[in-house]
């Protein structure tokens, strides 16, 4: 009864912002380590399922890790080797440029065979801050960030077909994509800014020092 869970914050006021108001946004972006729990293979398979209908669809993968070579091979085997761009690891301050240029950010996380899973998924918050419409796997750690139909869309974990459906929905419905992007940024600004999270930590510490108090 004395345990309080509080997320980290994100710089949504100076760094992870939408950028130029009229900047064009295209394609889909993934940001993260290329490891099992990130579920990138399902995203690549989803792009393969959508390729024939959406000839302009492109996926940018920002990040590196032990699965890079196997994921590149998967993209080639799915017939989308020319649609999937691997940019490798980049400094955190450069991630914002990829998020600002993408219409959709996808976080296709899964529970790995070892049980490893997302702790929160701050990448989704960073993407929301930059004005992306976010699609994420429906996992407990992500639900504080992505509220299905309000701040993004939830997809079934480890299900490339359902993930493709969600991506297709946003590709074909600009009004919904914009509404979710706007709702996502409002939600992130209200809950995950450094200012908001710092204030929350201050209240938690005060309660620890002064005795029981509703925080």
C-alpha positions as CSV (number, residue, x, y, z in Angstrom):
1,X,0.0,0.0,0.0
2,X,3.0,2.3,0.2
3,X,4.3,1.7,-3.3
4,X,3.9,4.6,-5.8
5,X,4.6,4.0,-9.5
6,X,5.8,7.1,-11.5
7,X,7.1,7.2,-15.0
8,X,10.1,9.1,-16.3
9,X,9.4,12.3,-18.2
10,X,10.1,13.5,-21.7
11,X,11.2,16.9,-22.9
12,X,8.0,17.7,-24.8
13,X,8.4,21.4,-24.7
14,X,11.8,22.0,-26.4
15,X,13.0,18.7,-28.0
16,X,10.2,16.3,-28.9
17,X,7.9,18.8,-30.6
18,X,6.0,18.7,-34.0
19,X,8.5,21.1,-35.6
20,X,7.5,23.3,-38.5
21,X,3.7,23.5,-38.6
22,X,3.4,22.7,-42.4
23,X,6.2,20.2,-42.7
24,X,5.2,17.2,-44.8
25,X,4.8,13.9,-43.2
26,X,5.2,10.6,-45.0
27,X,5.6,6.9,-44.2
28,X,6.0,4.8,-41.1
29,X,8.8,5.0,-38.5
30,X,10.0,2.6,-35.8
31,X,12.5,3.7,-33.2
32,X,14.2,1.3,-30.8
33,X,16.7,-1.5,-30.3
34,X,16.5,-4.3,-32.7
35,X,15.9,-7.0,-30.2
36,X,13.1,-9.6,-29.8
37,X,10.9,-7.7,-27.4
38,X,10.5,-4.9,-29.9
39,X,8.6,-7.1,-32.3
40,X,10.0,-5.5,-35.5
41,X,9.6,-8.6,-37.5
42,X,5.8,-8.2,-37.3
43,X,6.0,-4.7,-38.5
44,X,8.1,-5.7,-41.5
45,X,5.6,-8.5,-42.2
46,X,2.8,-6.0,-42.0
47,X,4.5,-3.8,-44.5
48,X,4.8,-6.8,-46.8
49,X,1.0,-7.4,-46.5
50,X,0.3,-3.8,-47.4
51,X,2.9,-3.3,-50.1
52,X,0.7,-4.2,-53.1
53,X,-2.1,-1.9,-52.2
54,X,0.0,1.0,-50.9
55,X,2.7,1.4,-53.4
56,X,4.2,4.5,-51.7
57,X,4.4,2.9,-48.3
58,X,7.9,3.1,-46.8
59,X,9.2,2.1,-43.3
60,X,12.2,3.7,-41.7
61,X,13.8,1.8,-38.9
62,X,15.9,3.9,-36.5
63,X,18.0,1.8,-34.1
64,X,20.5,-1.0,-34.1
65,X,20.9,-4.4,-32.4
66,X,21.6,-8.1,-32.8
67,X,18.6,-8.7,-35.1
68,X,19.5,-6.2,-37.7
69,X,20.9,-8.6,-40.3
70,X,18.0,-11.1,-39.9
71,X,15.4,-8.3,-40.1
72,X,17.1,-7.0,-43.3
73,X,16.8,-10.5,-44.7
74,X,13.2,-10.7,-43.7
75,X,12.4,-7.5,-45.5
76,X,14.0,-8.9,-48.6
77,X,12.1,-12.2,-48.3
78,X,8.9,-10.3,-47.9
79,X,9.6,-8.4,-51.1
80,X,9.9,-5.0,-49.4
81,X,13.7,-4.7,-49.2
82,X,13.4,-1.5,-51.1
83,X,10.6,-0.2,-48.9
84,X,12.4,-0.7,-45.5
85,X,15.2,1.7,-44.7
86,X,17.6,0.8,-41.8
87,X,19.4,3.9,-40.7
88,X,21.1,2.3,-37.7
89,X,21.6,3.9,-34.3
90,X,21.5,7.7,-34.1
91,X,22.1,10.1,-31.2
92,X,19.0,10.8,-29.2
93,X,18.9,14.4,-30.3
94,X,18.6,13.2,-33.9
95,X,15.7,10.8,-33.3
96,X,13.4,13.8,-33.3
97,X,14.0,14.5,-37.0
98,X,12.8,11.0,-38.0
99,X,9.7,11.3,-35.8
100,X,8.9,14.8,-37.2
101,X,9.0,13.5,-40.8
102,X,6.8,10.4,-40.2
103,X,3.0,10.3,-40.4
104,X,2.8,7.1,-38.3
105,X,5.0,5.8,-35.5
106,X,4.7,2.1,-34.7
107,X,5.7,0.3,-31.5
108,X,5.0,-3.4,-32.3
109,X,6.4,-4.7,-28.9
110,X,5.9,-8.3,-27.8
111,X,6.8,-10.3,-24.7
112,X,10.1,-12.1,-25.5
113,X,10.7,-15.8,-24.9
114,X,12.6,-14.9,-21.8
115,X,9.7,-12.8,-20.5
116,X,11.4,-9.5,-21.2
117,X,8.9,-6.8,-22.1
118,X,8.4,-3.0,-22.3
119,X,8.6,-1.1,-19.0
120,X,6.6,1.9,-20.3
121,X,7.5,2.7,-23.9
122,X,8.7,6.3,-23.7
123,X,9.3,6.1,-27.5
124,X,5.5,6.3,-27.9
125,X,5.5,9.5,-25.8
126,X,8.3,11.0,-27.9
127,X,6.4,10.2,-31.1
128,X,3.2,11.7,-29.7
129,X,5.2,14.8,-28.8
130,X,6.5,15.1,-32.4
131,X,2.9,14.9,-33.8
132,X,2.9,11.3,-35.0
133,X,-0.1,9.1,-35.0
134,X,1.0,6.1,-32.8
135,X,0.1,2.5,-33.2
136,X,1.3,0.2,-30.4
137,X,0.9,-3.3,-29.2
138,X,-1.7,-3.8,-26.6
139,X,0.5,-4.5,-23.6
140,X,-0.1,-3.4,-20.0
141,X,3.0,-1.1,-19.9
142,X,1.8,0.9,-22.9
143,X,-1.8,1.5,-21.9
144,X,-0.9,4.7,-19.9
145,X,0.4,6.2,-23.1
146,X,-1.8,4.9,-25.9
147,X,-5.5,4.9,-25.3
148,X,-7.1,3.0,-28.2
149,X,-9.1,5.3,-30.4
150,X,-8.2,8.4,-28.4
151,X,-4.4,8.9,-28.3
152,X,-3.5,6.2,-30.8
153,X,-4.4,2.7,-32.0
154,X,-3.7,-0.6,-30.2
155,X,-2.8,-3.7,-32.2
156,X,-2.7,-7.3,-31.1
157,X,0.9,-8.3,-30.0
158,X,2.7,-10.6,-32.4
159,X,0.0,-10.3,-35.0
160,X,1.2,-8.9,-38.4
161,X,-2.3,-9.1,-39.9
162,X,-3.9,-7.0,-37.2
163,X,-1.0,-4.6,-37.3
164,X,-1.4,-4.2,-41.0
165,X,-5.1,-3.5,-40.6
166,X,-4.3,-0.7,-38.1
167,X,-1.6,0.8,-40.4
168,X,-4.0,0.7,-43.3
169,X,-6.7,2.4,-41.4
170,X,-4.5,5.4,-40.7
171,X,-3.1,5.4,-44.3
172,X,-6.6,5.7,-45.7
173,X,-8.2,8.0,-43.1
174,X,-6.3,11.3,-42.8
175,X,-8.9,12.8,-40.5
176,X,-8.6,10.0,-38.0
177,X,-4.8,10.1,-38.2
178,X,-4.7,13.8,-37.5
179,X,-7.2,13.4,-34.6
180,X,-5.2,10.7,-33.0
181,X,-2.0,12.7,-33.5
182,X,-3.5,15.7,-31.8
183,X,-5.1,13.6,-29.0
184,X,-1.8,11.9,-28.4
185,X,0.2,15.1,-28.1
186,X,-2.4,16.6,-25.7
187,X,-2.3,13.5,-23.6
188,X,1.5,13.4,-23.5
189,X,1.7,17.1,-22.6
190,X,-0.7,16.6,-19.7
191,X,1.0,13.6,-18.2
192,X,4.6,13.2,-19.3
193,X,6.4,16.5,-19.6
194,X,9.5,17.0,-17.4
195,X,7.6,19.8,-15.6
196,X,4.6,17.5,-14.8
197,X,6.7,14.5,-13.8
198,X,9.1,16.5,-11.8
199,X,6.3,18.0,-9.8
200,X,4.9,14.5,-9.2
201,X,8.3,13.3,-7.9
202,X,8.4,16.3,-5.6
203,X,5.1,15.4,-4.1
204,X,6.1,11.8,-3.7
205,X,9.4,12.7,-1.9
206,X,7.5,15.2,0.3
207,X,5.1,12.5,1.3
208,X,8.0,10.1,2.1
209,X,9.6,12.8,4.4
210,X,6.4,14.1,6.0
211,X,4.4,10.9,6.5
212,X,1.3,9.5,4.8
213,X,-0.5,11.9,2.5
214,X,-2.5,11.5,-0.7
215,X,-0.1,12.2,-3.6
